[in-house]
Amino acid sequence: RYYYSLKFTYDFKHNDDTVYFAYSYPYTYSDLQADLNSIFSDSKRACFISRQPLCETLAGNLCEYLSITGPGTPEEKAQRKGVFISARVHPGESNSSYMMKGALEFLTSQEPEAELVREHFVIKIVPMINIDGVINGNYRCSLAGCDLNRRWRRPNRQIHPVVYDIKRLCKKFMREREMVLYCDFHGHSR
C-alpha cells in the first residue's frame, strides 16, 4: 500500500485570527437542517414535499426521508412511477450535498419541468446517509469504521441502520409502484 501526505505552509495574516482548512467546501448536518427548514417554511414549496423519520443513526441522530410529488387523486398518484435519490454515503463528498440541495430546490420549484416531474413521479429522497460520519468529520466511513457504500448487500440493522432502513423503504416503495430509478449522488476529488 502507498500512503500519501500533503505538506504546505501558511502565513497567518492577522494575530488571533481563526483559519479553517478543509479538503473541500463543507456542508454540515446543520446546513442540511437549515436548508430543509427553509424549503418547509416556503408555502409554495412545502405543498409538494413531506418529511418523515427513517431511523436513528448509531450516534442517535435522526435520519429523515422526504417524499415529493404533485397534487392528484389517490388513483392518479398510485399510477405514478417511483424515483429514489440519496446522497452523502461518503461524508467527505460534500459536493454531493450541494447537488442534493439543487435537486430539492428544483423539484419543489414552480418550474414547468419540475411540475411535469411531480405530475408523473413520486420521489423518495434520503438527503444525507452517513450523518454521523459528516458530524464527526470522517472522509469515507461511518462511526463503526465501515464504508456504508459497501454494505448494501447485507446491512446489519445495528451497525448500518440507515442502509438497512433505506433498503427496507425501497422494497416497500417497489411494492407500491414501479421504481424506475435509484440515483445515489457522489462527488469524487478527481
N, CA and C of each residue as an Amber inpcrd file, in Angstrom:
protein
   570
   0.8260000  -1.1910000   0.0000000   0.0000000   0.0000000   0.0000000
   0.8710000   1.2540000   0.0000000   0.3500000   2.2560000  -0.6610000
   1.0170000   3.5430000  -0.6710000   0.1560000   4.5340000   0.1020000
   0.7930000   5.2920000   0.9200000   0.1050000   6.3560000   1.6500000
   0.7070000   7.6720000   1.2340000  -0.1370000   8.6180000   0.9770000
   0.3170000   9.9110000   0.5130000   0.1200000  10.9380000   1.6090000
   0.9670000  11.9120000   1.6110000   0.7960000  13.0110000   2.5540000
   0.9750000  14.3160000   1.7990000   0.4270000  15.3330000   2.3770000
   0.4940000  16.6650000   1.7800000   1.1770000  17.5730000   2.7790000
   2.1140000  18.3590000   2.3070000   2.7890000  19.3370000   3.1440000
   2.5430000  20.7070000   2.5460000   2.2600000  21.6610000   3.4070000
   2.1440000  23.0280000   2.9320000   2.4320000  23.9650000   4.0880000
   2.7220000  25.2000000   3.7600000   2.9060000  26.2270000   4.7870000
   1.8710000  27.3150000   4.5540000   1.5460000  27.9640000   5.6180000
   0.5500000  29.0400000   5.5300000   1.0350000  30.1910000   6.4030000
   1.0490000  31.3850000   5.8460000   1.4180000  32.5760000   6.6130000
   0.1460000  33.2130000   7.1430000  -0.0170000  33.2080000   8.4440000
  -1.1860000  33.8230000   9.0730000  -1.0510000  35.3380000   8.9790000
  -2.0490000  35.9680000   8.4110000  -2.0030000  37.3980000   8.1270000
  -2.3140000  38.2580000   9.3540000  -3.1060000  37.7120000  10.2790000
  -3.5550000  38.5040000  11.4350000  -3.3510000  37.7070000  12.7090000
  -2.9510000  38.3690000  13.7540000  -2.8270000  37.7110000  15.0550000
  -4.1970000  37.3210000  15.5770000  -4.2770000  36.2080000  16.2600000
  -5.5100000  35.7250000  16.8970000  -6.6590000  35.5170000  15.9100000
  -6.3260000  35.3130000  14.6430000  -7.3610000  35.0590000  13.6430000
  -7.6720000  33.5560000  13.6200000  -8.9110000  33.2100000  13.3080000
  -9.2940000  31.8130000  13.1580000  -9.2640000  31.4680000  11.6760000
  -8.5440000  30.4140000  11.3300000  -8.4120000  29.9780000   9.9410000
  -8.8080000  28.5120000   9.8780000  -9.6340000  28.1710000   8.9020000
 -10.0560000  26.7870000   8.7120000  -9.4520000  26.2410000   7.4300000
  -9.0270000  24.9880000   7.4810000  -8.5290000  24.2880000   6.3100000
  -9.4610000  23.1180000   6.0530000  -9.8960000  22.9630000   4.8350000
 -10.8130000  21.8730000   4.5050000 -10.4170000  21.2740000   3.1600000
 -10.6320000  19.9770000   3.0320000 -10.3490000  19.2820000   1.7820000
 -11.2820000  19.7790000   0.6800000 -12.5150000  20.0390000   1.0470000
 -13.4850000  20.6130000   0.1150000 -14.4110000  21.5210000   0.9140000
 -15.1840000  22.3140000   0.2130000 -16.0560000  23.2520000   0.8980000
 -17.0740000  22.4680000   1.7180000 -17.1690000  22.7140000   3.0180000
 -18.0160000  21.8720000   3.8780000 -19.5210000  22.0770000   3.6680000
 -20.2520000  21.0290000   3.9490000 -21.7130000  21.0660000   4.0300000
 -22.0680000  20.1640000   5.1970000 -22.5470000  20.7630000   6.2840000
 -22.7580000  20.0520000   7.5280000 -24.1890000  19.5300000   7.6580000
 -24.4000000  18.7160000   8.6790000 -25.7500000  18.2540000   9.0230000
 -26.6210000  19.4610000   9.4000000 -26.0290000  20.4370000  10.0740000
 -26.7620000  21.6700000  10.4050000 -27.1590000  22.4260000   9.1420000
 -26.2900000  22.4330000   8.1390000 -26.6320000  23.0650000   6.8530000
 -27.8400000  22.3650000   6.2320000 -27.8370000  21.0320000   6.2760000
 -28.9670000  20.2710000   5.7360000 -30.2560000  20.6450000   6.4530000
 -30.2180000  20.6680000   7.7800000 -31.4220000  21.0030000   8.5500000
 -31.9120000  22.4090000   8.2140000 -30.9850000  23.3590000   8.0820000
 -31.3620000  24.7360000   7.7290000 -31.9880000  24.7890000   6.3360000
 -31.4120000  24.0440000   5.3810000 -31.9650000  24.0290000   4.0220000
 -33.3530000  23.3880000   3.9920000 -33.5320000  22.2910000   4.7220000
 -34.8540000  21.6500000   4.7750000 -35.8730000  22.5650000   5.4520000
 -35.4720000  23.2100000   6.5380000 -36.3870000  24.1340000   7.2210000
 -36.7810000  25.2900000   6.3140000 -35.8520000  25.7490000   5.4870000
 -36.1480000  26.8210000   4.5360000 -37.1800000  26.3710000   3.5050000
 -37.0130000  25.1670000   2.9700000 -37.9760000  24.6430000   2.0000000
 -39.3540000  24.5060000   2.6330000 -39.3880000  23.9560000   3.8570000
 -40.6740000  23.7200000   4.5160000 -41.3320000  25.0040000   5.0240000
 -40.5730000  26.0780000   5.1470000 -41.1710000  27.3450000   5.5710000
 -41.7620000  28.1240000   4.3920000 -41.4710000  27.6870000   3.1780000
 -41.9880000  28.3220000   1.9670000 -43.2430000  27.5690000   1.5250000
 -44.3970000  28.1950000   1.6960000 -45.6710000  27.5070000   1.4150000
 -45.7890000  27.0710000  -0.0460000 -45.1390000  27.7730000  -0.9760000
 -45.1980000  27.3770000  -2.3880000 -44.4270000  26.0820000  -2.6390000
 -43.4070000  25.8130000  -1.8360000 -42.5960000  24.6040000  -1.9840000
 -43.1040000  23.4700000  -1.0950000 -43.5190000  23.8150000   0.1180000
 -43.8570000  22.8120000   1.1280000 -45.0380000  21.9400000   0.7300000
 -45.9010000  22.4350000  -0.1660000 -47.0800000  21.6490000  -0.5440000
 -46.7210000  20.4210000  -1.3850000 -45.4980000  20.3470000  -1.9050000
 -45.0910000  19.2180000  -2.7460000 -44.2590000  18.1870000  -2.0000000
 -43.8880000  18.4780000  -0.7590000 -42.8840000  17.6680000  -0.0780000
 -43.3360000  17.3090000   1.3340000 -43.0260000  16.0840000   1.7470000
 -43.2620000  15.6890000   3.1380000 -41.9560000  15.1650000   3.7150000
 -41.8720000  15.2000000   5.0150000 -40.6430000  14.8660000   5.7430000
 -40.9920000  13.8510000   6.8190000 -40.3170000  12.6930000   6.7870000
 -40.6340000  11.6330000   7.7420000 -39.3600000  11.0150000   8.3020000
 -39.4170000  10.5420000   9.5430000 -38.2320000   9.8770000  10.1000000
 -38.0050000   8.5230000   9.4290000 -36.7630000   8.2270000   9.1250000
 -36.3870000   6.9160000   8.5990000 -35.8800000   6.0470000   9.7510000
 -34.8970000   6.5670000  10.5030000 -34.3150000   5.8140000  11.6120000
 -33.3880000   6.7280000  12.4000000 -32.8190000   6.1730000  13.4490000
 -31.7510000   6.8470000  14.1780000 -30.4260000   6.2430000  13.7490000
 -29.4070000   7.0880000  13.7020000 -28.0660000   6.6260000  13.3710000
 -27.4370000   5.9750000  14.6120000 -26.2360000   5.4430000  14.4550000
 -25.5300000   4.8540000  15.5960000 -25.3860000   5.8420000  16.7450000
 -25.1610000   7.1070000  16.4350000 -24.9780000   8.1320000  17.4680000
 -26.3020000   8.7150000  17.9530000 -27.4170000   8.2210000  17.4250000
 -28.7170000   8.7110000  17.8660000 -29.2230000   9.9260000  17.1280000
 -28.6120000  10.2630000  15.9960000 -29.0930000  11.3780000  15.1790000
 -30.2520000  10.9090000  14.3040000 -31.1600000  11.8070000  14.0240000
 -32.3260000  11.4680000  13.2130000 -31.9820000  11.5180000  11.7320000
 -32.2370000  10.4140000  11.0380000 -32.1280000  10.3710000   9.5780000
 -33.5500000  10.4120000   9.0380000 -33.7970000  11.3670000   8.1680000
 -35.1390000  11.5510000   7.6110000 -35.1460000  11.2040000   6.1280000
 -36.3460000  10.9150000   5.6430000 -36.5230000  10.8130000   4.1970000
 -37.6520000  11.7450000   3.7970000 -37.5810000  12.1640000   2.5550000
 -38.5380000  13.1180000   2.0020000 -39.3240000  12.4380000   0.8960000
 -40.5410000  12.8750000   0.6870000 -41.3570000  12.4140000  -0.4390000
 -41.8160000  13.6470000  -1.1980000 -41.6600000  13.6060000  -2.5120000
 -42.0670000  14.7210000  -3.3620000 -42.9590000  14.1820000  -4.4650000
 -44.0960000  14.8190000  -4.6520000 -44.9910000  14.5200000  -5.7750000
 -45.9620000  15.6760000  -5.9270000 -46.6700000  15.6710000  -7.0250000
 -47.6350000  16.7250000  -7.2750000 -49.0200000  16.3570000  -6.7810000
 -49.9520000  17.2980000  -6.8880000 -51.3220000  17.0230000  -6.4660000
 -51.9850000  16.0130000  -7.4020000 -53.0090000  15.3840000  -6.9060000
 -53.7630000  14.4250000  -7.7150000 -54.6360000  13.5710000  -6.8330000
 -55.5270000  12.8490000  -7.4500000 -56.3830000  11.9310000  -6.7120000
 -55.5350000  10.7390000  -6.2600000 -55.9930000   9.9770000  -5.2820000
 -55.2400000   8.7760000  -4.8870000 -55.0110000   7.8200000  -6.0590000
 -55.9890000   7.7210000  -6.9480000 -55.8420000   6.8490000  -8.1140000
 -54.7390000   7.3630000  -9.0420000 -54.7170000   8.6920000  -9.2760000
 -53.6770000   9.2770000 -10.1260000 -52.2930000   9.0790000  -9.5120000
 -52.1900000   9.3130000  -8.2180000 -50.8990000   9.1550000  -7.5460000
 -50.4260000   7.7070000  -7.5670000 -51.3510000   6.7700000  -7.4860000
 -50.9920000   5.3440000  -7.4990000 -50.3920000   4.9320000  -8.8420000
 -50.7120000   5.6500000  -9.9040000 -50.2030000   5.3260000 -11.2400000
 -48.8030000   5.8860000 -11.4950000 -48.3400000   6.7730000 -10.6370000
 -47.0290000   7.4090000 -10.8550000 -45.8950000   6.4300000 -10.5620000
 -44.8660000   6.5450000 -11.3630000 -43.6820000   5.7040000 -11.1790000
 -42.8300000   6.2860000 -10.0500000 -41.9220000   5.4650000  -9.5460000
 -41.0920000   5.8590000  -8.4160000 -39.6620000   6.1800000  -8.7980000
 -39.1000000   7.1620000  -8.0970000 -37.6940000   7.5430000  -8.2070000
 -37.1620000   7.6620000  -6.7890000 -35.9610000   7.1590000  -6.5640000
 -35.3350000   7.2360000  -5.2500000 -33.9850000   7.9210000  -5.4190000
 -33.7160000   8.9160000  -4.5880000 -32.4590000   9.6620000  -4.6590000
 -31.8490000   9.7050000  -3.2630000 -30.5430000   9.4930000  -3.1880000
 -29.8390000   9.6100000  -1.9080000 -28.5020000  10.3020000  -2.1430000
 -27.8900000  10.7380000  -1.0420000 -26.5980000  11.4190000  -1.1340000
 -25.8210000  11.2330000   0.1630000 -24.5640000  11.5110000   0.0520000
 -23.6490000  11.6360000   1.1910000 -23.4190000  10.3380000   1.9500000
 -23.2980000   9.2420000   1.2140000 -22.9010000   7.9840000   1.8430000
 -21.4420000   8.0890000   2.2930000 -20.6560000   8.8860000   1.5770000
 -19.2750000   9.1760000   1.9720000 -19.2320000  10.6030000   2.5170000
 -18.9480000  10.7590000   3.7990000 -19.0150000  12.0800000   4.4310000
 -18.1200000  13.1320000   3.7870000 -16.9860000  12.7230000   3.2260000
 -16.0540000  13.6780000   2.6370000 -16.4840000  14.2170000   1.2840000
 -17.5470000  13.6640000   0.7210000 -18.0100000  14.1060000  -0.6010000
 -19.0950000  15.1630000  -0.4400000 -18.6940000  16.2880000   0.1580000
 -19.6790000  17.3260000   0.4720000 -20.3280000  17.9180000  -0.7790000
 -19.6570000  17.8230000  -1.9250000 -20.2780000  18.3440000  -3.1440000
 -21.5510000  17.5870000  -3.4960000 -21.6830000  16.3370000  -3.0320000
 -22.9380000  15.6160000  -3.2920000 -24.1000000  16.2430000  -2.5220000
 -23.8200000  16.8460000  -1.3780000 -24.8810000  17.5520000  -0.6480000
 -25.3110000  18.8210000  -1.3820000 -24.3680000  19.4730000  -2.0330000
 -24.7430000  20.6480000  -2.8210000 -25.5700000  20.2380000  -4.0460000
 -25.2520000  19.0770000  -4.6200000 -26.0690000  18.5590000  -5.7190000
 -27.4780000  18.2420000  -5.2140000 -27.5640000  17.6370000  -4.0260000
 -28.8680000  17.3170000  -3.4350000 -29.6610000  18.5950000  -3.1460000
 -28.9860000  19.6040000  -2.6310000 -29.6580000  20.8830000  -2.3610000
 -30.2590000  21.4390000  -3.6510000 -29.5050000  21.3870000  -4.7260000
 -30.0130000  21.8610000  -6.0120000 -31.1830000  21.0310000  -6.5100000
 -31.1030000  19.7090000  -6.3340000 -32.1970000  18.8310000  -6.7480000
 -33.4680000  19.1460000  -5.9560000 -33.3350000  19.3320000  -4.6440000
 -34.5010000  19.6540000  -3.8120000 -35.1080000  21.0030000  -4.1970000
 -34.2530000  21.9800000  -4.4320000 -34.7590000  23.3050000  -4.8280000
 -35.5000000  23.2130000  -6.1610000 -34.9350000  22.4520000  -7.1080000
 -35.5950000  22.3080000  -8.4000000 -36.9030000  21.5360000  -8.2780000
 -36.8700000  20.3760000  -7.6160000 -38.0490000  19.5070000  -7.5590000
 -39.2250000  20.1430000  -6.8180000 -38.9510000  21.1180000  -5.9570000
 -40.0340000  21.8030000  -5.2350000 -40.3140000  23.1870000  -5.8170000
 -39.7640000  23.4670000  -6.9790000 -39.9220000  24.7940000  -7.5880000
 -41.1890000  24.8750000  -8.4380000 -41.4450000  26.0580000  -8.9390000
 -42.5830000  26.3070000  -9.8230000 -42.2050000  26.1330000 -11.3000000
 -40.9880000  25.6860000 -11.5710000 -40.5470000  25.4890000 -12.9540000
 -41.4700000  24.4920000 -13.6530000 -41.8290000  24.7340000 -14.9170000
 -42.7140000  23.8030000 -15.6440000 -42.1520000  22.3760000 -15.6930000
 -40.8250000  22.2560000 -15.8250000 -40.2170000  20.9250000 -15.8700000
 -40.3800000  20.2100000 -14.5270000 -40.2590000  20.9500000 -13.4260000
 -40.4390000  20.3570000 -12.0950000 -41.8960000  19.9260000 -11.8970000
 -42.8130000  20.7440000 -12.3670000 -44.2320000  20.3850000 -12.2770000
 -44.5240000  19.1090000 -13.0650000 -43.8930000  18.9800000 -14.2260000
 -44.0630000  17.7780000 -15.0520000 -43.5060000  16.5410000 -14.3410000
 -42.3490000  16.6840000 -13.7190000 -41.7610000  15.5680000 -12.9660000
 -42.6970000  15.1580000 -11.8350000 -43.1930000  16.1250000 -11.0780000
 -44.0850000  15.8100000  -9.9520000 -45.3990000  15.1820000 -10.4160000
 -45.8370000  15.5510000 -11.6060000 -47.0830000  15.0130000 -12.1550000
 -46.9560000  13.5280000 -12.5300000 -45.7190000  13.0910000 -12.8520000
 -45.5180000  11.7260000 -13.3350000 -44.7790000  10.8050000 -12.3590000
 -44.2270000  11.3590000 -11.2860000 -43.3970000  10.5550000 -10.3990000
 -43.6820000  10.8530000  -8.9310000 -43.3990000   9.8570000  -8.1010000
 -43.2740000  10.0270000  -6.6600000 -41.7890000   9.8410000  -6.3820000
 -41.1900000  10.8110000  -5.7270000 -39.7520000  10.7920000  -5.4970000
 -39.4960000  10.6660000  -4.0050000 -38.7400000   9.6520000  -3.6230000
 -38.2930000   9.4650000  -2.2390000 -36.8300000   9.8820000  -2.1780000
 -36.4770000  10.6200000  -1.1260000 -35.1280000  11.1640000  -1.0210000
 -34.5830000  10.9720000   0.3890000 -33.3630000  10.4450000   0.4750000
 -32.6020000  10.4560000   1.7240000 -31.4350000  11.4060000   1.4580000
 -31.5240000  12.6400000   1.9490000 -30.5300000  13.6500000   1.5720000
 -29.1420000  13.4730000   2.1870000 -29.0390000  12.7210000   3.3000000
 -27.7310000  12.5120000   3.9240000 -27.7440000  11.1330000   4.5840000
 -27.0170000  10.1900000   4.0010000 -26.9960000   8.8230000   4.5220000
 -26.0820000   8.6970000   5.7390000 -24.8720000   9.1910000   5.6330000
 -23.8610000   8.9800000   6.6680000 -23.7560000  10.2130000   7.5700000
 -24.8290000  10.5050000   8.2780000 -24.9030000  11.7010000   9.1220000
 -23.8080000  11.6960000  10.1890000 -23.6120000  10.5760000  10.8630000
 -22.5960000  10.5130000  11.9220000 -21.2040000  10.7850000  11.3660000
 -20.9120000  10.2470000  10.1960000 -19.6140000  10.4950000   9.5640000
 -19.4270000  11.9570000   9.2230000 -20.4960000  12.6010000   8.7550000
 -20.4330000  14.0340000   8.4430000 -20.1760000  14.8290000   9.7210000
 -20.9470000  14.5490000  10.7650000 -20.8220000  15.2950000  12.0240000
 -19.4260000  15.1310000  12.6280000 -18.8630000  13.9300000  12.5230000
 -17.5680000  13.6560000  13.1530000 -16.3660000  13.9110000  12.2440000
 -16.6040000  14.3660000  11.0260000 -15.5020000  14.7280000  10.1400000
 -14.8130000  13.5650000   9.4700000 -15.4920000  12.4290000   9.3490000
 -14.9040000  11.2970000   8.6340000 -14.8830000  11.5890000   7.1370000
 -13.9940000  10.9100000   6.4370000 -13.9560000  11.1070000   4.9890000
 -14.7850000  10.0660000   4.2470000 -14.6250000   8.7720000   4.5900000
 -15.3510000   7.7220000   3.8650000 -16.1850000   6.8180000   4.7510000
 -15.9090000   6.7620000   6.0350000 -16.5240000   5.7210000   6.8510000
 -17.5470000   6.2520000   7.8570000 -18.2940000   5.2990000   8.3980000
 -19.2870000   5.5810000   9.4340000 -18.6080000   5.5480000  10.7980000
 -19.3840000   5.7270000  11.8530000 -18.8250000   5.6190000  13.2060000
 -18.3180000   4.2200000  13.4980000 -18.8770000   3.2200000  12.8260000
 -18.4330000   1.8360000  13.0100000 -17.1760000   1.5330000  12.1950000
 -16.6560000   2.5190000  11.4890000 -15.4640000   2.3230000  10.6750000
 -15.7460000   1.6320000   9.3600000 -17.0080000   1.6450000   8.9190000
 -17.4210000   0.9590000   7.6850000 -17.6430000   1.9570000   6.5580000
 -17.2850000   1.5420000   5.3590000 -17.6980000   2.2770000   4.1690000
 -19.1270000   1.8120000   3.8810000 -20.1090000   2.6520000   4.1950000
 -21.5100000   2.2540000   4.0490000 -21.8880000   1.9360000   2.6110000
 -21.1230000   2.4470000   1.6590000 -21.4060000   2.1450000   0.2570000
 -21.0400000   0.6980000  -0.0930000 -20.3640000   0.0100000   0.8110000
 -20.0150000  -1.3980000   0.6040000 -20.8840000  -2.3150000   1.4640000
 -21.9700000  -1.8040000   2.0310000 -22.8220000  -2.5720000   2.9380000
 -24.2280000  -2.8060000   2.3970000 -24.4740000  -2.5130000   1.1370000
 -25.8210000  -2.6300000   0.5830000 -26.2890000  -4.0790000   0.4840000
 -25.4000000  -5.0050000   0.2410000 -25.8200000  -6.3930000   0.0390000
 -26.4250000  -6.9910000   1.3090000 -25.7320000  -6.8650000   2.4320000
 -26.2280000  -7.4290000   3.6920000 -25.9770000  -6.4600000   4.8390000
 -26.7250000  -5.3650000   4.9150000 -26.5020000  -4.4150000   6.0220000
 -26.9800000  -5.0010000   7.3430000 -26.2640000  -4.6720000   8.3940000
 -26.6280000  -5.0910000   9.7390000 -27.4800000  -3.9930000  10.3660000
 -28.6300000  -4.3590000  10.8960000 -29.5670000  -3.3720000  11.4350000
 -28.9500000  -2.5270000  12.5520000 -28.0820000  -3.1260000  13.3770000
 -27.4780000  -2.3930000  14.4880000 -26.2690000  -1.5570000  14.0560000
 -25.4710000  -2.0650000  13.1440000 -24.2280000  -1.3910000  12.7610000
 -24.4250000  -0.4390000  11.5800000 -25.3520000  -0.7660000  10.6830000
 -25.6010000   0.0500000   9.4770000 -27.0870000   0.4110000   9.4030000
 -27.6460000   1.0630000  10.4170000 -29.1000000   1.2510000  10.4640000
 -29.6740000   2.0420000   9.2920000 -28.9610000   3.0310000   8.8030000
 -29.5040000   3.8550000   7.7170000 -29.5820000   3.0420000   6.4270000
 -28.5250000   2.3280000   6.0910000 -28.5330000   1.4980000   4.8800000
 -29.6100000   0.4170000   5.0080000 -29.6980000  -0.1910000   6.1690000
 -30.7100000  -1.2350000   6.4070000 -32.1170000  -0.6760000   6.1640000
 -32.3970000   0.5000000   6.7260000 -33.7410000   1.0600000   6.5930000
 -34.0120000   1.6630000   5.2140000 -32.9800000   2.1180000   4.5160000
 -33.1790000   2.5600000   3.1300000 -33.5910000   1.3620000   2.2770000
 -32.9200000   0.2350000   2.4550000 -33.2920000  -0.9660000   1.6860000
 -34.7410000  -1.3700000   1.9870000 -35.1030000  -1.2970000   3.2540000
 -36.4800000  -1.6440000   3.6460000 -37.4810000  -0.6810000   3.0040000
 -37.1620000   0.6280000   3.0270000 -38.0310000   1.6320000   2.4140000
 -38.1360000   1.4080000   0.9030000 -37.0250000   1.0930000   0.2560000
 -37.0420000   0.8330000  -1.1950000 -37.9230000  -0.3620000  -1.5380000
 -37.8150000  -1.4250000  -0.7610000 -38.6430000  -2.6120000  -1.0280000
 -40.1240000  -2.2880000  -0.8800000 -40.4650000  -1.5240000   0.1410000
 -41.8650000  -1.1090000   0.3350000 -42.3220000  -0.2320000  -0.8350000
 -41.4700000   0.7030000  -1.2360000 -41.7630000   1.6090000  -2.3430000
 -42.0060000   0.8170000  -3.6290000 -41.2000000  -0.2260000  -3.8640000
 -41.3400000  -1.0300000  -5.0820000 -42.5970000  -1.9010000  -5.0520000
 -43.1050000  -2.2010000  -3.8730000 -44.3810000  -2.9210000  -3.7940000
 -45.5470000  -1.9950000  -4.1340000 -45.3850000  -0.7060000  -3.8950000
 -46.4360000   0.2820000  -4.1620000 -46.4970000   0.6910000  -5.6340000
 -45.3350000   0.7210000  -6.2890000 -45.2720000   1.2450000  -7.6610000
 -44.0010000   0.7680000  -8.3500000 -43.9560000   0.9310000  -9.6500000
 -42.7450000   0.6010000 -10.3910000 -41.6910000   1.6630000 -10.0950000
 -40.5380000   1.2320000  -9.6280000 -39.4430000   2.1720000  -9.3800000
 -38.5270000   2.1460000 -10.5960000 -38.3710000   3.2930000 -11.2370000
 -37.6210000   3.3500000 -12.4880000 -36.1960000   3.8580000 -12.3270000
 -35.8700000   4.4050000 -11.1510000 -34.5270000   4.9640000 -10.9770000
 -34.1680000   5.0200000  -9.5080000 -32.9350000   4.6150000  -9.1950000
 -32.3070000   4.9070000  -7.9130000 -31.0240000   5.6310000  -8.2560000
 -30.8720000   6.8460000  -7.7760000 -29.6840000   7.6460000  -8.0520000
 -29.0440000   8.0470000  -6.7290000 -27.7920000   7.6540000  -6.5280000
 -27.0480000   7.9830000  -5.3140000 -25.9720000   8.9940000  -5.6940000
 -26.0670000  10.2050000  -5.1640000 -25.1240000  11.2780000  -5.5090000
 -23.7940000  11.0700000  -4.7830000 -22.7230000  11.1210000  -5.5540000
 -21.3630000  11.0750000  -5.0270000 -20.6120000  12.2950000  -5.5550000
 -19.4370000  12.4900000  -5.0560000 -18.6130000  13.5870000  -5.5560000
 -17.1640000  13.3160000  -5.2550000 -16.4340000  12.8460000  -6.2390000
 -15.0410000  12.4810000  -6.0170000 -14.1140000  13.6840000  -6.2220000
 -12.9270000  13.5380000  -5.7090000 -11.9720000  14.6400000  -5.7560000
 -11.1910000  14.6950000  -7.0680000 -11.3860000  13.7050000  -7.9340000
 -10.6120000  13.6870000  -9.1760000 -11.2680000  14.5230000 -10.2540000
